[in-house]
């Protein structure tokens, strides 16, 4: 499964970190697939980028689904999990409403609760310190394999990686069997 962590920088663009998550027994391991900066200055460009990222066939994974003995196996396509963190921390209700209007709304990590969060937007309150602590913990356990370790001086890229790790460590995978 692929996890895409996106940290926004208003007026400049998006820091994007795409990680591939694999489970070895009960331990989750991560490998860097792509890390880059995508320049976009307006909401429509960001919307097009998020839709393109979701529809990227290279990020969809084919997984074998449980089947009974003697039955042919079933396979399902798993899209990438996209997690987005606004630069402002997500306090702006109008901006959150714009995010919820996207055809494929990402999971949004905001710093503080807001009573005006749209019900159609998957949202979770988590501070930047918790994200960075989680990323440091995964790096210390050597469960994140990077060719070049992004330092904390590249704050946007490190935060995008921490957001992707949050999606793998804290969000539960939904598995549905049957129709």
Secondary structure, 3 states (H helix, E strand, C coil): CEEEEEEEECCCEEEEEEEEEEEECCEEEEEEEEEEEEECCCHHHHHHHHHHHHHCHHHCEEEEECCCCCCCCEEEEECCEEEEECCCCCCCHHHHHHHHCCCCCCEEEECCCCCCCCCCCCEEECCHHHHHHHHHHHHHCCCEECCCCCCCCCHHHHHHHHHHHHHHHCCCCCCCCCC
